[in-house]
Amino acid sequence: MHPWLSRGLAALALIIACAVPPAVAETTSYPDRPVHLVVGFPPGGPVDVVARALGQELEKLLGQPVVIENRAGAGGIIGTEAVARAAPDGYTLLLATTTLTIQETLYKNLTYSALRDFTPVAAIAAGPQVLIVNKDVPAKNVQELIALAKSEPGKLNYGSYGVGTYAHLSMEDFKQRTGTDIVHIPYRGAAPAAQALLAGDVNMLLLNYSSIADHEKDGKVRILAAAGDKRTPVRPELPTIAEAGVQGYEMGYWFAAYAPAKTPPAVVKRLNELLVKAAKSEAAKTAFYDPSGTEVFTSTPEELAKFQQGESQKWGRIVKAAGIEAE
C-alpha cells in the first residue's frame, strides 16, 4: 500500500473514531470483564438468594461472569458504602433492599447519600412479610390483636432484627396507626428474633413467610395477615393488614439494582434492559417466589428513582413520628 494511502486511511479511522459518540463507544465495548454484584448481607439470606438467582441469568445475557460479593456488616452499610465509592463504569453494582431508603433517614453520619451517590438502574423483585404471633397470644386476627394491645398497654411486645430495621419501623407504623402501646425488643438478626417468637419471649413479629411456614404447621405460631399492599400469593387466604382494618398500612420489601453515581447513561440503559430480562426469566422468577412468595417487580431507571423518593419519605415520616435514633 502506498504510504500516503496508508496515512490517509489511518487519519480517516481516527476521524470516524472521534465522531462516534461516547455513549455508543461505551455500549459497544461493555462489558469486557466480570461484573460484580455487591450484597450488603451474609450468604444465604433473602438478598443473597435474589442476587444469586439474578446473577446466574444476567451472566448468560452479558456474556461475562457475574461475581456475587457478600460485604456484610452494619446492617448493609459496609457493602453499600463500597459501591458508592466504586468506579462509575458499570462493573460494580449494588443489589439494594428496603434498608437503603431506611438508612438515609435514620443515620445522620452516613458517608454516602442514597439519593446523591447512586444511579438507579432497575427494580428487581418485591413482596410482603407477614404478621405472626406466638401460639399463646389469644388473638386470632388483627382486630383481636389490636383490642388485646389496647386492653393492656405496654404488656405485649414485638421482636425485630435490630433498631431501624424493616421489622422495627413497620411495627412502629402499625402502633402509630392503631394507637397501641407495644414494646420493642430488638435482636441481632431475623433468625434470633424468630427463635424468640417461638420460645414465647416475644409476642409478635414481622417476618418472611418462608422463615416461619413450618412452625405454623406445627402449631407454634399463627400468621394473622400480610404486611404489603396485596395478599401474598403463597397464602392468598390471608388478608392484608390494611384489609384487616388498619387503614393505609402498606409495608412491602423490595430489591433493586443500583450503580455508582455518574455511571454513563448508555451503560445504565443496557444494564436496565438486561436486568429486567434476567428478573423475568422463568428460573429467576421461580427462585424468587419459592418459598417466600417474592415476585418480580421491575422498572425503568426513572421509575425506580421516583419509587425510591417515595420510600425515603415514608420511612422518614415513621422515624420522625416514633422518635427513633440509630444506635
C-alpha positions in Angstrom: 0.0 0.0 0.0 1.3 3.4 -0.9 2.5 5.4 2.2 0.2 8.3 1.6 -2.8 6.0 1.3 -1.9 4.2 4.5 -1.6 7.6 6.3 -4.9 8.7 4.8 -6.8 5.6 6.0 -5.3 6.0 9.5 -6.4 9.6 9.6 -9.9 8.6 8.3 -10.1 5.9 11.0 -9.2 8.5 13.7 -11.9 10.9 12.4 -14.5 8.1 12.5 -13.5 7.1 16.0 -13.7 10.6 17.3 -17.1 11.1 15.6 -18.6 8.1 17.4 -20.5 9.5 20.4 -19.0 8.4 23.8 -22.3 6.6 24.7 -22.1 4.4 21.6 -18.4 3.6 22.3 -19.3 2.6 25.9 -22.0 0.2 24.9 -20.1 -1.4 22.1 -17.3 -2.4 24.5 -19.3 -3.0 27.6 -18.9 -5.4 29.3 -15.4 -6.8 28.5 -14.7 -8.2 32.0 -16.6 -9.6 35.0 -19.4 -7.6 36.6 -19.5 -7.5 40.4 -22.9 -7.6 42.2 -22.4 -6.5 45.8 -24.8 -7.7 48.6 -24.5 -6.0 51.9 -25.6 -9.1 53.8 -24.3 -12.6 54.6 -24.7 -15.6 52.2 -28.0 -17.5 52.5 -30.2 -14.6 53.4 -33.1 -13.2 51.3 -31.0 -10.6 49.5 -28.3 -13.1 48.7 -30.8 -15.6 47.3 -32.2 -13.0 44.9 -28.7 -11.9 44.0 -27.5 -15.4 43.0 -30.6 -16.2 41.0 -30.4 -12.9 39.2 -26.7 -13.2 38.7 -26.9 -16.6 37.0 -29.4 -15.3 34.5 -27.6 -12.0 34.0 -24.3 -13.8 33.3 -25.9 -15.6 30.3 -27.1 -12.2 28.9 -23.9 -10.3 29.5 -21.5 -13.0 28.2 -19.3 -12.2 31.2 -19.0 -13.7 34.7 -21.2 -12.0 37.4 -19.4 -12.2 40.7 -21.6 -12.0 43.9 -19.7 -10.2 46.6 -21.1 -10.5 50.1 -19.8 -7.5 52.0 -21.9 -7.9 55.2 -21.8 -5.6 58.2 -23.6 -2.7 59.9 -27.0 -3.6 58.5 -25.9 -3.4 54.9 -24.0 -0.1 55.3 -20.5 -1.6 54.6 -21.5 -3.1 51.2 -23.5 0.0 50.2 -20.6 2.3 51.0 -18.2 0.1 48.9 -20.4 0.5 45.8 -20.9 4.3 46.4 -17.1 4.6 46.2 -16.6 2.3 43.3 -15.7 3.5 39.7 -18.9 4.5 37.8 -18.2 2.2 34.9 -21.0 -0.4 35.2 -18.7 -3.1 36.6 -19.8 -2.8 40.2 -23.5 -2.9 41.1 -25.4 -2.9 44.4 -28.4 -5.2 45.0 -30.1 -3.0 47.5 -33.2 -3.6 49.5 -35.6 -1.6 51.7 -32.8 -0.7 54.1 -31.2 1.6 51.5 -34.1 4.1 52.0 -34.4 3.5 55.7 -30.8 4.3 56.5 -30.9 7.6 54.6 -33.4 8.9 57.2 -32.2 7.0 60.2 -28.4 7.7 60.3 -27.1 11.2 60.4 -23.5 10.4 59.8 -23.5 8.2 56.7 -20.5 8.6 54.4 -22.8 8.4 51.4 -26.2 9.6 50.2 -28.7 7.1 48.8 -30.0 9.8 46.5 -26.7 11.6 45.6 -24.2 8.8 45.3 -26.1 6.1 43.4 -27.7 5.8 39.9 -31.0 3.8 40.0 -30.8 1.0 37.4 -33.8 -1.3 37.9 -36.2 -2.7 40.4 -36.0 -6.5 40.5 -38.5 -8.0 42.9 -40.8 -7.3 45.8 -43.1 -9.0 48.3 -44.8 -8.7 51.7 -43.8 -10.0 55.1 -46.4 -11.5 57.4 -47.6 -10.6 60.9 -47.0 -13.6 63.2 -48.0 -14.1 66.8 -46.8 -16.8 69.3 -49.4 -19.6 69.8 -50.0 -18.3 73.4 -51.3 -14.9 72.3 -55.1 -15.1 72.4 -55.7 -13.2 69.2 -57.0 -15.0 66.0 -56.9 -11.9 63.8 -55.6 -8.4 63.5 -58.6 -6.7 65.2 -58.4 -9.1 68.2 -54.7 -8.3 68.5 -55.3 -4.6 68.5 -58.1 -4.9 71.1 -55.8 -7.0 73.3 -53.0 -4.5 73.0 -55.3 -1.6 73.9 -56.7 -3.5 76.9 -53.2 -3.9 78.4 -51.0 -1.1 77.2 -47.3 -1.9 77.4 -47.8 -5.6 78.2 -47.4 -7.0 74.7 -44.1 -6.9 72.9 -42.7 -7.4 69.4 -39.4 -8.5 68.1 -37.3 -7.1 65.3 -33.9 -7.7 63.6 -32.5 -4.6 65.3 -33.1 -0.9 65.7 -34.0 0.8 62.4 -34.7 -2.4 60.5 -37.8 -3.0 58.3 -39.4 -5.1 61.1 -38.9 -2.4 63.7 -40.1 0.5 61.6 -43.0 -1.4 60.1 -44.3 -2.3 63.6 -43.9 1.3 64.8 -46.1 2.4 61.9 -48.6 -0.3 63.0 -48.6 1.2 66.5 -49.0 4.7 65.2 -51.9 3.8 63.0 -53.7 1.7 65.7 -52.9 3.8 68.8 -51.4 0.9 70.6 -48.5 0.6 73.1 -46.4 -2.4 72.2 -42.9 -2.8 73.5 -40.0 -3.2 71.0 -37.4 -5.9 71.7 -34.5 -5.8 69.1 -32.4 -8.8 68.2 -29.2 -9.3 66.2 -30.9 -10.6 63.0 -34.0 -12.3 61.8 -33.0 -15.8 63.0 -32.7 -14.9 66.7 -35.9 -12.8 66.5 -37.7 -15.8 65.1 -36.3 -18.1 67.8 -37.5 -15.6 70.5 -41.0 -15.7 69.0 -41.1 -19.5 69.0 -39.9 -19.5 72.6 -42.5 -17.0 73.7 -40.0 -14.4 74.6 -41.8 -12.0 72.2 -45.5 -12.0 71.3 -45.3 -11.0 67.7 -43.0 -10.4 64.7 -43.0 -9.4 61.0 -41.1 -12.0 59.1 -40.7 -13.6 55.7 -43.3 -16.4 55.2 -40.7 -18.9 54.3 -38.9 -18.4 57.6 -41.9 -19.4 59.7 -44.1 -21.6 57.5 -43.0 -25.0 59.0 -43.6 -23.6 62.5 -47.1 -22.6 61.6 -47.8 -26.1 60.5 -46.5 -27.4 63.9 -48.9 -25.0 65.7 -46.2 -23.0 67.3 -47.3 -19.7 65.7 -50.2 -18.1 64.0 -50.0 -15.9 60.9 -52.6 -13.2 61.1 -52.0 -11.1 57.9 -49.7 -10.0 55.1 -48.0 -6.6 55.5 -47.8 -5.5 51.9 -50.3 -3.7 49.6 -51.7 -7.0 48.3 -52.2 -10.5 49.6 -49.2 -12.9 49.4 -49.6 -15.4 46.6 -48.2 -18.3 48.8 -51.1 -17.7 51.3 -53.9 -15.9 49.3 -56.5 -16.5 52.0 -54.6 -14.2 54.4 -55.9 -10.6 54.4 -53.5 -7.7 54.3 -53.2 -5.7 57.4 -55.0 -2.8 55.6 -57.8 -5.2 54.7 -58.0 -6.2 58.3 -58.9 -2.7 59.3 -55.6 -0.8 59.6 -56.2 1.9 57.0 -53.3 3.0 54.9 -50.9 0.3 56.2 -48.6 -0.9 53.4 -45.2 -2.3 54.2 -43.6 -4.4 51.5 -40.0 -5.3 51.0 -38.2 -4.9 47.7 -34.9 -5.5 45.9 -33.3 -3.2 43.3 -30.1 -2.7 41.4 -28.0 0.5 41.7 -24.8 1.7 40.1 -22.4 4.4 41.5 -23.4 7.9 40.6 -22.2 9.2 37.2 -22.3 5.8 35.6 -22.8 6.5 31.8 -26.4 6.7 30.8 -25.9 4.2 27.9 -24.4 1.7 30.3 -27.3 2.2 32.7 -29.8 1.7 29.9 -28.2 -1.5 28.8 -28.0 -2.8 32.3 -31.6 -2.0 32.9 -32.7 -3.9 29.8 -30.6 -7.0 30.7 -31.5 -6.9 34.4 -35.2 -6.7 33.7 -34.9 -9.6 31.2 -32.9 -11.7 33.8 -35.5 -11.0 36.5 -38.4 -12.1 34.2 -36.7 -15.3 33.3 -38.5 -18.5 34.5 -35.5 -19.6 36.5 -35.2 -16.3 38.4 -39.0 -16.0 38.9 -39.1 -19.5 40.5 -36.1 -18.8 42.7 -37.6 -15.5 43.9 -41.0 -17.0 44.6 -40.2 -20.3 46.2 -40.9 -20.4 49.1 -41.2 -16.8 50.2 -43.7 -15.5 47.7 -41.3 -12.8 46.4 -42.5 -11.7 42.9 -40.8 -10.0 40.0 -41.2 -6.2 40.2 -39.2 -4.4 37.5 -38.9 -0.8 36.4 -37.0 1.7 34.3 -34.3 3.8 36.0 -36.6 6.8 36.1 -39.4 4.7 37.7 -37.0 3.4 40.3 -35.8 6.9 41.2 -39.4 8.0 41.7 -40.2 4.9 43.8 -37.0 5.4 45.9 -38.0 9.0 46.7 -41.5 7.8 47.9 -39.9 5.2 50.1 -37.5 7.6 51.7 -40.3 9.9 52.5 -42.4 7.1 54.0 -39.6 5.8 56.3 -38.6 9.3 57.2 -42.1 10.0 58.4 -42.1 6.9 60.6 -38.7 7.5 62.1 -39.7 11.1 63.0 -43.1 10.2 64.4 -41.6 7.4 66.6 -38.5 9.5 67.6 -36.2 6.7 66.6 -32.4 7.2 66.9 -29.9 4.8 65.4 -27.6 3.2 68.0 
